[in-house]
Amino acid sequence: MSWHIFYKILKFCLVGFTGMVIDFGLTYLFKEKLKVDKFLANSIGFSAAATNNYYLNRIWTFESTNQNISKEYSLFVGFALIGLLINNSVIYVLNEKLNMNFYFSKVLAIVVTVVWNFGANFLFNFQ
Protein backbone atom coordinates (compact mmCIF):
# COMPACT_ATOMS: atom_id res chain seq x y z
CA MET A 1 0.00 0.00 0.00
CA SER A 2 1.36 3.41 -0.92
CA TRP A 3 1.95 6.14 1.64
CA HIS A 4 -0.64 8.29 -0.16
CA ILE A 5 -3.43 5.74 0.35
CA PHE A 6 -2.31 5.00 3.93
CA TYR A 7 -2.44 8.74 4.71
CA LYS A 8 -5.97 8.99 3.27
CA ILE A 9 -7.08 5.98 5.34
CA LEU A 10 -5.61 7.60 8.45
CA LYS A 11 -7.42 10.88 7.73
CA PHE A 12 -10.64 8.98 6.95
CA CYS A 13 -10.37 7.20 10.31
CA LEU A 14 -9.76 10.47 12.18
CA VAL A 15 -12.81 11.99 10.53
CA GLY A 16 -14.64 8.77 11.36
CA PHE A 17 -13.70 9.21 15.01
CA THR A 18 -15.47 12.58 15.10
CA GLY A 19 -18.43 10.92 13.44
CA MET A 20 -18.32 8.12 15.99
CA VAL A 21 -18.56 10.66 18.83
CA ILE A 22 -21.58 12.24 17.15
CA ASP A 23 -23.06 8.81 16.38
CA PHE A 24 -22.65 7.42 19.89
CA GLY A 25 -23.73 10.67 21.52
CA LEU A 26 -26.97 10.92 19.57
CA THR A 27 -27.66 7.19 19.74
CA TYR A 28 -27.26 7.29 23.53
CA LEU A 29 -29.41 10.42 23.83
CA PHE A 30 -32.25 9.02 21.75
CA LYS A 31 -32.08 5.43 23.05
CA GLU A 32 -31.40 5.96 26.75
CA LYS A 33 -32.81 9.41 27.51
CA LEU A 34 -35.63 9.79 24.98
CA LYS A 35 -36.50 6.05 24.96
CA VAL A 36 -36.59 5.80 21.16
CA ASP A 37 -36.32 2.32 19.58
CA LYS A 38 -32.65 1.27 19.48
CA PHE A 39 -32.59 0.82 15.70
CA LEU A 40 -34.19 4.22 15.08
CA ALA A 41 -31.80 5.80 17.61
CA ASN A 42 -28.88 4.08 15.84
CA SER A 43 -30.13 5.37 12.48
CA ILE A 44 -30.40 8.95 13.76
CA GLY A 45 -26.88 8.87 15.19
CA PHE A 46 -25.48 7.22 12.08
CA SER A 47 -27.16 9.72 9.73
CA ALA A 48 -25.90 12.77 11.61
CA ALA A 49 -22.41 11.31 11.67
CA ALA A 50 -22.52 10.53 7.94
CA THR A 51 -23.37 14.16 7.10
CA ASN A 52 -20.55 15.42 9.33
CA ASN A 53 -18.18 12.91 7.77
CA TYR A 54 -19.10 13.93 4.22
CA TYR A 55 -18.11 17.54 4.79
CA LEU A 56 -14.89 16.73 6.62
CA ASN A 57 -13.87 14.04 4.14
CA ARG A 58 -14.68 16.26 1.17
CA ILE A 59 -12.55 19.10 2.49
CA TRP A 60 -9.73 17.34 4.35
CA THR A 61 -9.38 13.65 3.48
CA PHE A 62 -10.07 13.66 -0.25
CA GLU A 63 -9.60 17.41 -0.90
CA SER A 64 -12.38 17.31 -3.45
CA THR A 65 -12.75 20.11 -5.95
CA ASN A 66 -15.77 18.54 -7.63
CA GLN A 67 -18.19 21.35 -8.45
CA ASN A 68 -21.12 18.94 -8.52
CA ILE A 69 -21.52 18.80 -4.74
CA SER A 70 -25.08 17.51 -4.90
CA LYS A 71 -24.02 14.45 -6.93
CA GLU A 72 -20.99 13.88 -4.70
CA TYR A 73 -23.07 14.22 -1.54
CA SER A 74 -25.78 11.96 -2.98
CA LEU A 75 -23.21 9.25 -3.71
CA PHE A 76 -21.73 9.66 -0.23
CA VAL A 77 -25.18 9.40 1.36
CA GLY A 78 -26.02 6.41 -0.86
CA PHE A 79 -22.88 4.63 0.28
CA ALA A 80 -23.64 5.67 3.87
CA LEU A 81 -27.16 4.21 3.58
CA ILE A 82 -25.71 0.92 2.39
CA GLY A 83 -23.31 1.27 5.32
CA LEU A 84 -26.28 1.86 7.61
CA LEU A 85 -27.86 -1.39 6.40
CA ILE A 86 -24.57 -3.17 7.06
CA ASN A 87 -24.27 -1.43 10.43
CA ASN A 88 -27.79 -2.33 11.59
CA SER A 89 -27.41 -5.88 10.28
CA VAL A 90 -24.22 -6.44 12.25
CA ILE A 91 -25.83 -4.97 15.38
CA TYR A 92 -28.90 -7.16 14.87
CA VAL A 93 -26.85 -10.35 14.56
CA LEU A 94 -24.48 -9.56 17.43
CA ASN A 95 -26.98 -8.00 19.83
CA GLU A 96 -30.23 -9.81 19.06
CA LYS A 97 -28.96 -13.23 17.98
CA LEU A 98 -25.67 -13.59 19.87
CA ASN A 99 -26.74 -11.51 22.91
CA MET A 100 -23.66 -9.27 22.86
CA ASN A 101 -23.86 -5.87 24.54
CA PHE A 102 -25.53 -3.30 22.26
CA TYR A 103 -22.67 -0.79 22.42
CA PHE A 104 -19.97 -3.45 21.93
CA SER A 105 -21.98 -4.68 18.93
CA LYS A 106 -22.11 -1.10 17.66
CA VAL A 107 -18.30 -0.76 17.86
CA LEU A 108 -17.84 -3.94 15.84
CA ALA A 109 -20.47 -2.76 13.35
CA ILE A 110 -18.58 0.51 12.93
CA VAL A 111 -15.37 -1.35 12.06
CA VAL A 112 -17.15 -3.32 9.34
CA THR A 113 -18.91 -0.22 8.05
CA VAL A 114 -15.69 1.85 7.89
CA VAL A 115 -14.15 -0.69 5.53
CA TRP A 116 -17.20 -0.46 3.25
CA ASN A 117 -17.46 3.35 3.39
CA PHE A 118 -13.79 4.05 2.71
CA GLY A 119 -13.58 1.56 -0.13
CA ALA A 120 -16.74 2.78 -1.83
CA ASN A 121 -15.87 6.46 -1.52
CA PHE A 122 -12.21 6.03 -2.45
CA LEU A 123 -12.99 3.94 -5.52
CA PHE A 124 -16.21 5.52 -6.79
CA ASN A 125 -16.83 8.97 -5.30
CA PHE A 126 -13.65 10.92 -4.54
CA GLN A 127 -11.26 9.88 -7.32
N, CA, C and O of each residue as an XYZ file, in Angstrom:
508
protein
N       0.854     -1.176      0.000
C       0.000      0.000      0.000
C       0.897      1.235      0.000
O       1.877      1.305      0.742
N       0.553      2.195     -0.831
C       1.355      3.407     -0.919
C       1.099      4.315      0.285
O       0.063      4.232      0.945
N       2.068      5.172      0.543
C       1.955      6.140      1.638
C       0.735      7.040      1.422
O       0.036      7.385      2.375
N       0.487      7.414      0.181
C      -0.642      8.290     -0.164
C      -1.976      7.665      0.274
O      -2.805      8.341      0.883
N      -2.176      6.409     -0.029
C      -3.426      5.736      0.350
C      -3.485      5.543      1.861
O      -4.537      5.736      2.470
N      -2.350      5.160      2.474
C      -2.312      4.999      3.931
C      -2.690      6.312      4.627
O      -3.450      6.311      5.595
N      -2.157      7.426      4.127
C      -2.442      8.737      4.705
C      -3.933      9.067      4.575
O      -4.527      9.601      5.512
N      -4.535      8.761      3.447
C      -5.973      8.988      3.270
C      -6.789      8.112      4.225
O      -7.780      8.569      4.795
N      -6.376      6.868      4.395
C      -7.080      5.981      5.335
C      -6.983      6.539      6.748
O      -7.966      6.539      7.489
N      -5.803      7.011      7.119
C      -5.608      7.603      8.448
C      -6.517      8.825      8.635
O      -7.169      8.957      9.671
N      -6.559      9.704      7.652
C      -7.422     10.879      7.730
C      -8.894     10.460      7.797
O      -9.671     11.011      8.576
N      -9.264      9.474      6.967
C     -10.635      8.976      6.950
C     -11.022      8.448      8.331
O     -12.138      8.674      8.799
N     -10.093      7.744      8.978
C     -10.365      7.202     10.314
C     -10.473      8.308     11.361
O     -11.301      8.221     12.268
N      -9.651      9.339     11.246
C      -9.758     10.467     12.184
C     -11.089     11.188     12.018
O     -11.734     11.546     13.003
N     -11.495     11.397     10.778
C     -12.809     11.989     10.532
C     -13.876     11.056     11.089
O     -14.836     11.499     11.720
N     -13.700      9.765     10.849
C     -14.641      8.775     11.356
C     -14.770      8.810     12.865
O     -15.849      8.572     13.407
N     -13.660      9.110     13.553
C     -13.705      9.210     15.010
C     -14.629     10.348     15.442
O     -15.399     10.197     16.390
N     -14.554     11.486     14.747
C     -15.469     12.579     15.100
C     -16.908     12.157     14.833
O     -17.818     12.480     15.597
N     -17.097     11.432     13.737
C     -18.429     10.919     13.436
C     -18.903      9.929     14.481
O     -20.080      9.903     14.838
N     -17.966      9.104     14.975
C     -18.317      8.120     15.993
C     -18.789      8.813     17.275
O     -19.732      8.351     17.917
N     -18.142      9.908     17.643
C     -18.556     10.665     18.830
C     -19.976     11.197     18.630
O     -20.813     11.106     19.528
N     -20.235     11.749     17.454
C     -21.583     12.238     17.149
C     -22.574     11.076     17.158
O     -23.647     11.164     17.756
N     -22.198      9.985     16.486
C     -23.063      8.812     16.379
C     -23.409      8.255     17.754
O     -24.584      8.080     18.074
N     -22.402      7.978     18.563
C     -22.649      7.420     19.895
C     -23.414      8.388     20.773
O     -24.314      7.987     21.511
N     -23.054      9.681     20.697
C     -23.729     10.667     21.525
C     -25.219     10.752     21.215
O     -26.049     10.741     22.124
N     -25.551     10.835     19.940
C     -26.967     10.924     19.565
C     -27.693      9.604     19.793
O     -28.845      9.596     20.229
N     -27.029      8.490     19.500
C     -27.657      7.190     19.741
C     -27.987      7.041     21.223
O     -29.091      6.629     21.578
N     -27.034      7.373     22.081
C     -27.259      7.294     23.528
C     -28.399      8.220     23.949
O     -29.289      7.814     24.697
N     -28.371      9.457     23.470
C     -29.405     10.425     23.828
C     -30.794      9.900     23.443
O     -31.712      9.899     24.263
N     -30.937      9.463     22.212
C     -32.252      9.017     21.751
C     -32.671      7.691     22.375
O     -33.837      7.514     22.728
N     -31.723      6.749     22.515
C     -32.076      5.425     23.054
C     -32.300      5.466     24.559
O     -33.317      4.976     25.049
N     -31.371      6.037     25.283
C     -31.404      5.960     26.747
C     -32.242      7.078     27.384
O     -32.984      6.829     28.334
N     -32.129      8.271     26.880
C     -32.807      9.407     27.513
C     -34.203      9.653     26.940
O     -35.138      9.960     27.679
N     -34.338      9.515     25.614
C     -35.634      9.791     24.984
C     -36.429      8.517     24.729
O     -37.563      8.573     24.252
N     -35.835      7.365     25.048
C     -36.503      6.052     24.961
C     -37.027      5.727     23.552
O     -38.097      5.139     23.392
N     -36.260      6.117     22.557
C     -36.586      5.799     21.162
C     -36.083      4.382     20.881
O     -35.092      3.953     21.471
N     -36.752      3.654     19.992
C     -36.325      2.321     19.583
C     -34.835      2.327     19.235
O     -34.353      3.264     18.600
N     -34.108      1.291     19.645
C     -32.650      1.274     19.484
C     -32.207      1.348     18.027
O     -31.168      1.940     17.735
N     -32.975      0.761     17.104
C     -32.587      0.816     15.702
C     -32.860      2.197     15.094
O     -32.097      2.659     14.245
N     -33.932      2.849     15.519
C     -34.194      4.221     15.079
C     -33.144      5.158     15.676
O     -32.624      6.031     14.981
N     -32.833      4.980     16.956
C     -31.800      5.795     17.607
C     -30.458      5.611     16.902
O     -29.739      6.583     16.668
N     -30.122      4.369     16.565
C     -28.884      4.082     15.842
C     -28.889      4.770     14.479
O     -27.868      5.310     14.053
N     -30.024      4.753     13.801
C     -30.130      5.369     12.476
C     -29.972      6.887     12.546
O     -29.348      7.487     11.670
N     -30.528      7.504     13.572
C     -30.396      8.954     13.758
C     -28.929      9.320     13.992
O     -28.397     10.227     13.352
N     -28.289      8.611     14.906
C     -26.875      8.871     15.186
C     -26.004      8.651     13.964
O     -25.125      9.459     13.665
N     -26.246      7.566     13.267
C     -25.479      7.223     12.078
C     -25.653      8.279     10.989
O     -24.680      8.673     10.346
N     -26.877      8.733     10.781
C     -27.161      9.716      9.728
C     -26.494     11.064     10.006
O     -25.935     11.683      9.100
N     -26.553     11.511     11.242
C     -25.899     12.774     11.609
C     -24.385     12.655     11.437
O     -23.731     13.581     10.957
N     -23.846     11.529     11.826
C     -22.407     11.308     11.675
C     -22.012     11.253     10.202
O     -20.964     11.776      9.825
N     -22.833     10.630      9.371
C     -22.523     10.530      7.942
C     -22.461     11.911      7.289
O     -21.592     12.162      6.455
N     -23.383     12.811      7.665
C     -23.366     14.162      7.100
C     -22.111     14.905      7.541
O     -21.449     15.548      6.726
N     -21.785     14.820      8.814
C     -20.553     15.422      9.327
C     -19.350     14.867      8.568
O     -18.475     15.617      8.135
N     -19.317     13.553      8.413
C     -18.179     12.909      7.771
C     -18.050     13.295      6.302
O     -16.937     13.410      5.787
N     -19.175     13.497      5.627
C     -19.097     13.927      4.224
C     -18.330     15.236      4.125
O     -17.376     15.343      3.355
N     -18.739     16.225      4.896
C     -18.112     17.538      4.787
C     -16.631     17.488      5.153
O     -15.802     18.074      4.457
N     -16.298     16.801      6.225
C     -14.889     16.730      6.624
C     -14.061     15.926      5.623
O     -12.931     16.302      5.311
N     -14.612     14.829      5.122
C     -13.871     14.036      4.138
C     -13.730     14.773      2.815
O     -12.685     14.690      2.168
N     -14.754     15.484      2.410
C     -14.681     16.257      1.165
C     -13.555     17.282      1.237
O     -12.755     17.413      0.311
N     -13.508     18.005      2.354
C     -12.551     19.101      2.492
C     -11.142     18.600      2.838
O     -10.166     19.048      2.236
N     -11.032     17.691      3.786
C      -9.733     17.336      4.345
C      -9.173     16.031      3.787
O      -8.051     16.014      3.283
N      -9.922     14.951      3.866
C      -9.385     13.646      3.480
C      -9.139     13.555      1.981
O      -8.035     13.228      1.546
N     -10.162     13.842      1.200
C     -10.070     13.658     -0.250
C      -9.809     14.957     -1.007
O      -9.549     14.929     -2.210
N      -9.874     16.097     -0.313
C      -9.602     17.415     -0.895
C     -10.316     17.575     -2.234
O      -9.709     17.945     -3.239
N     -11.590     17.293     -2.224
C     -12.382     17.309     -3.450
C     -12.588     18.720     -3.975
O     -12.859     19.654     -3.221
N     -12.454     18.848     -5.275
C     -12.751     20.114     -5.948
C     -13.927     19.940     -6.908
O     -14.190     20.806     -7.743
N     -14.620     18.831     -6.783
C     -15.769     18.541     -7.628
C     -16.815     19.635     -7.440
O     -17.259     19.887     -6.320
N     -17.202     20.276     -8.518
C     -18.194     21.347     -8.449
C     -19.615     20.813     -8.291
O     -20.518     21.544     -7.886
N     -19.804     19.550     -8.609
C     -21.123     18.941     -8.517
C     -21.300     18.337     -7.113
O     -21.315     17.119     -6.936
N     -21.432     19.217     -6.144
C     -21.517     18.803     -4.744
C     -22.757     17.952     -4.499
O     -22.707     17.001     -3.719
N     -23.857     18.277     -5.146
C     -25.079     17.509     -4.905
C     -24.914     16.053     -5.356
O     -25.388     15.143     -4.675
N     -24.258     15.827     -6.477
C     -24.018     14.450     -6.932
C     -23.047     13.744     -5.981
O     -23.254     12.588     -5.610
N     -21.997     14.449     -5.597
C     -20.991     13.879     -4.702
C     -21.609     13.538     -3.344
O     -21.367     12.465     -2.791
N     -22.409     14.466     -2.818
C     -23.066     14.220     -1.536
C     -24.068     13.075     -1.655
O     -24.171     12.239     -0.758
N     -24.806     13.039     -2.763
C     -25.778     11.959     -2.979
C     -25.098     10.599     -3.009
O     -25.592      9.642     -2.414
N     -23.965     10.510     -3.701
C     -23.209      9.249     -3.712
C     -22.737      8.893     -2.302
O     -22.843      7.746     -1.867
N     -22.214      9.902     -1.598
C     -21.734      9.662     -0.233
C     -22.866      9.162      0.647
O     -22.697      8.201      1.398
N     -24.022      9.813      0.557
C     -25.183      9.404      1.356
C     -25.657      8.014      0.924
O     -26.030      7.197      1.766
N     -25.645      7.746     -0.376
C     -26.016      6.415     -0.858
C     -25.119      5.335     -0.287
O     -25.592      4.295      0.171
N     -23.814      5.591     -0.319
C     -22.881      4.634      0.279
C     -23.100      4.536      1.783
O     -23.010      3.452      2.360
N     -23.390      5.675      2.419
C     -23.643      5.668      3.867
C     -24.908      4.878      4.197
O     -24.960      4.185      5.214
N     -25.931      4.978      3.341
C     -27.158      4.210      3.581
C     -26.911      2.708      3.454
O     -27.439      1.915      4.233
N     -26.109      2.332      2.472
C     -25.706      0.916      2.392
C     -24.923      0.557      3.651
O     -25.104     -0.518      4.224
N     -24.051      1.470      4.073
C     -23.308      1.269      5.316
C     -24.229      1.153      6.514
O     -23.972      0.365      7.424
N     -25.307      1.937      6.520
C     -26.282      1.863      7.607
C     -26.950      0.492      7.632
O     -27.153     -0.079      8.704
N     -27.292     -0.037      6.464
C     -27.857     -1.390      6.404
C     -26.861     -2.419      6.942
O     -27.228     -3.319      7.698
N     -25.616     -2.275      6.546
C     -24.570     -3.168      7.055
C     -24.458     -3.010      8.564
O     -24.409     -3.995      9.300
N     -24.417     -1.750      9.020
C     -24.274     -1.430     10.433
C     -25.403     -2.034     11.259
O     -25.151     -2.716     12.253
N     -26.651     -1.787     10.851
C     -27.792     -2.328     11.595
C     -27.843     -3.851     11.527
O     -28.255     -4.499     12.489
N     -27.430     -4.423     10.404
C     -27.415     -5.882     10.281
C     -26.414     -6.519     11.237
O     -26.708     -7.529     11.876
N     -25.236     -5.924     11.329
C     -24.220     -6.445     12.252
C     -24.718     -6.314     13.690
O     -24.584     -7.247     14.483
N     -25.293     -5.159     14.026
C     -25.832     -4.974     15.376
C     -26.935     -5.987     15.649
O     -26.982     -6.572     16.732
N     -27.812     -6.200     14.694
C     -28.901     -7.161     14.870
C     -28.353     -8.560     15.166
O     -28.790     -9.214     16.113
N     -27.406     -9.012     14.363
C     -26.854    -10.353     14.563
C     -26.140    -10.450     15.909
O     -26.369    -11.387     16.674
N     -25.275     -9.480     16.193
C     -24.477     -9.562     17.428
C     -25.318     -9.335     18.684
O     -25.165    -10.053     19.673
N     -26.203     -8.342     18.647
C     -26.980     -7.999     19.835
C     -28.199     -8.894     20.003
O     -28.432     -9.430     21.087
N     -28.968     -9.058     18.955
C     -30.227     -9.809     19.058
C     -30.015    -11.322     19.022
O     -30.656    -12.057     19.774
N     -29.134    -11.779     18.167
C     -28.963    -13.226     17.976
C     -27.874    -13.819     18.873
O     -28.018    -14.931     19.383
N     -26.788    -13.072     19.060
C     -25.675    -13.592     19.867
C     -25.630    -12.993     21.271
O     -24.739    -13.314     22.058
N     -26.592    -12.122     21.584
C     -26.736    -11.513     22.912
C     -25.509    -10.743     23.399
O     -25.234    -10.701     24.598
N     -24.776    -10.136     22.468
C     -23.664     -9.270     22.859
C     -24.223     -7.920     23.291
O     -25.321     -7.541     22.884
N     -23.485     -7.206     24.100
C     -23.856     -5.866     24.540
C     -24.105     -4.979     23.323
O     -23.360     -5.031     22.344
N     -25.165     -4.160     23.392
C     -25.529     -3.300     22.264
C     -24.374     -2.401     21.834
O     -24.077     -2.310     20.643
N     -23.719     -1.737     22.781
C     -22.670     -0.792     22.417
C     -21.399     -1.494     21.933
O     -20.695     -0.957     21.077
N     -21.094     -2.670     22.457
C     -19.973     -3.451     21.926
C     -20.296     -3.889     20.501
O     -19.434     -3.848     19.623
N     -21.532     -4.305     20.276
C     -21.983     -4.677     18.927
C     -21.857     -3.495     17.976
O     -21.468     -3.655     16.819
N     -22.189     -2.310     18.472
C     -22.109     -1.102     17.656
C     -20.664     -0.800     17.268
O     -20.407     -0.405     16.130
N     -19.723     -0.975     18.183
C     -18.300     -0.758     17.862
C     -17.860     -1.705     16.749
O     -17.208     -1.283     15.795
N     -18.215     -2.979     16.869
C     -17.842     -3.940     15.837
C     -18.518     -3.606     14.506
O     -17.918     -3.761     13.442
N     -19.750     -3.155     14.572
C     -20.468     -2.765     13.353
C     -19.788     -1.575     12.688
O     -19.728     -1.503     11.460
N     -19.282     -0.651     13.476
C     -18.581      0.510     12.931
C     -17.331      0.079     12.181
O     -17.047      0.602     11.104
N     -16.583     -0.862     12.733
C     -15.369     -1.348     12.065
C     -15.708     -1.904     10.678
O     -15.048     -1.581      9.690
N     -16.731     -2.732     10.621
C     -17.148     -3.321      9.341
C     -17.607     -2.221      8.378
O     -17.269     -2.244      7.195
N     -18.358     -1.285      8.880
C     -18.912     -0.218      8.052
C     -17.826      0.718      7.530
O     -17.923      1.200      6.401
N     -16.799      0.982      8.327
C     -15.694      1.848      7.891
C     -15.014      1.262      6.662
O     -14.697      1.985      5.718
N     -14.791     -0.039      6.673
C     -14.153     -0.692      5.526
C     -15.002     -0.463      4.268
O     -14.476     -0.092      3.219
N     -16.299     -0.685      4.377
C     -17.199     -0.456      3.251
C     -17.164      1.003      2.803
O     -16.967      1.285      1.621
N     -17.356      1.932      3.743
C     -17.463      3.345      3.392
C     -16.197      3.892      2.752
O     -16.270      4.622      1.763
N     -15.037      3.548      3.303
C     -13.794      4.050      2.707
C     -13.616      3.491      1.302
O     -13.347      4.233      0.357
N     -13.767      2.185      1.175
C     -13.578      1.561     -0.134
C     -14.500      2.143     -1.187
O     -14.056      2.479     -2.285
N     -15.771      2.264     -0.866
C     -16.740      2.776     -1.832
C     -16.440      4.228     -2.211
O     -16.482      4.585     -3.388
N     -16.141      5.053     -1.227
C     -15.870      6.461     -1.524
C     -14.532      6.667     -2.217
O     -14.420      7.511     -3.106
N     -13.527      5.915     -1.824
C     -12.207      6.030     -2.449
C     -12.269      5.592     -3.915
O     -11.697      6.243     -4.790
N     -12.959      4.496     -4.169
C     -12.988      3.942     -5.524
C     -14.000      4.629     -6.456
O     -13.751      4.747     -7.656
N     -15.133      5.079     -5.912
C     -16.208      5.519     -6.791
C     -16.647      6.980     -6.627
O     -17.306      7.515     -7.518
N     -16.306      7.627     -5.535
C     -16.827      8.970     -5.303
C     -15.750     10.043     -5.359
O     -15.898     11.023     -6.089
N     -14.694      9.882     -4.621
C     -13.654     10.920     -4.541
C     -12.391     10.437     -5.261
O     -11.385     10.139     -4.617
N     -12.443     10.360     -6.598
C     -11.258      9.879     -7.323
C     -10.249     10.976     -7.472
O      -9.187     10.762     -8.055
